[in-house]
Amino acid sequence: MTGPPEFRDLLGDDLPAEDRARLERVHELLIAAGPPPELPPSLAEAPDRASRPPSWLPRRRVGAAFALAATIALVAFVGGYVAGHERNNFDSTRQVSMHGTSAAPGARGVIKLGDRDKGGNSPMVVTVRGLPRLAERGYYDLYLTRDGRFLHCGSFNVEAGATTVGFSVPYKFERNDGWVVTRWRRGEHEPGPALLKT
């Protein structure tokens, strides 16, 4: 039986001094640790995978996992229904119509405004029709126009048909306010042209 291999026999003499010192220390630690223990006979053969179900869960928990998944789906459905129902029953105090500009002549929109809450936020629900779906990372912006200023109310995307979105903004709505919807596309540094306005 031979002893452990010499460090120079393994790597030669072509190493920088810093690497040689580090690797020689690792070599000494491996020799001091000695060989790994013998493999026990119980692990000499791999277990038979065909006899076990290919599930990541124990068999007794599969039913519980399905029940949990069904419960989560039900909660998501009920939550979506309640949120949609509340949006449809939005208690508006004023409604403003929007019409398409020459950049989107077939577009239409309606803004329903609500009373300010105790925190000073004003809810609004916006429904738009006739705006095309934008490419990835593009979106529409809604601005409140007041005295020549543009106050950002929110951003949204659209789908085919009508799209309804809700916003909450810190502005108090006044009778002479206007609104405008613009488009932003990836790569643009400024909002696009006005597509809808009051």
TAJOMO-V205232 format. One line per field, one symbol per residue. psi: psi as a letter, one per 40 degrees, with the letter a starting at -180 (. if undefined). A space follows every 50 residues. Layout:
psi->???
//
This chain:
psi->hiaiiiddddeaeeiidddddddddddddddddiiiiihiddediiihdd eiifieiideedddddddddddddddddddddddddddfhgieihhiiii adegdeiiihhhiiiiadeeihiihhhiiehihiiheiiihhihhhfeih hhdiiiiiiiaihhiiihifihhideiiiihiihiheieiiaihdii.
//
